[in-house]
Amino acid sequence: MGRVIKLLVLLVIVGFLGLVGFAYLADLSPPQGDVTKPVVLDAGD
């Protein structure tokens, strides 16, 4: 039973380190670009 707990703790630590590494190294910025959309003002009065 002790080996199972040690393995579980090890997997949690490795998973946390992987998540931290992904957050620092991955490019998580959204793509940027101009968006143009026509606007109709006072349409129908």
C-alpha positions as CSV (number, residue, x, y, z in Angstrom):
1,M,0.0,0.0,0.0
2,G,2.9,2.3,0.7
3,R,4.2,1.9,-2.8
4,V,0.9,2.9,-4.3
5,I,0.8,6.1,-2.3
6,K,4.4,6.9,-3.3
7,L,3.6,6.3,-6.9
8,L,0.5,8.5,-6.7
9,V,2.5,11.3,-5.1
10,L,5.1,11.0,-7.7
11,L,2.5,11.2,-10.5
12,V,1.0,14.3,-9.0
13,I,4.4,16.0,-8.7
14,V,5.3,15.1,-12.3
15,G,1.9,16.2,-13.6
16,F,2.2,19.5,-11.7
17,L,5.7,20.1,-13.1
18,G,4.5,19.3,-16.6
19,L,1.6,21.8,-16.3
20,V,4.0,24.5,-15.1
21,G,6.4,23.8,-17.9
22,F,3.6,23.9,-20.5
23,A,2.3,27.2,-19.1
24,Y,5.8,28.8,-19.3
25,L,6.9,27.3,-22.6
26,A,3.7,27.1,-24.7
27,D,2.5,30.0,-26.9
28,L,-0.9,30.6,-25.4
29,S,-1.5,34.0,-26.9
30,P,-4.5,34.3,-29.2
31,P,-4.1,35.2,-32.9
32,Q,-4.4,38.9,-33.4
33,G,-5.9,40.7,-36.4
34,D,-8.1,43.6,-37.4
35,V,-11.8,43.0,-37.6
36,T,-14.0,45.3,-39.7
37,K,-17.8,45.2,-39.6
38,P,-20.1,47.8,-41.2
39,V,-22.5,49.5,-38.8
40,V,-25.8,51.0,-40.0
41,L,-26.8,54.0,-37.9
42,D,-30.4,55.4,-37.8
43,A,-31.8,52.6,-40.0
44,G,-35.5,52.7,-40.0
45,D,-36.6,55.9,-38.2
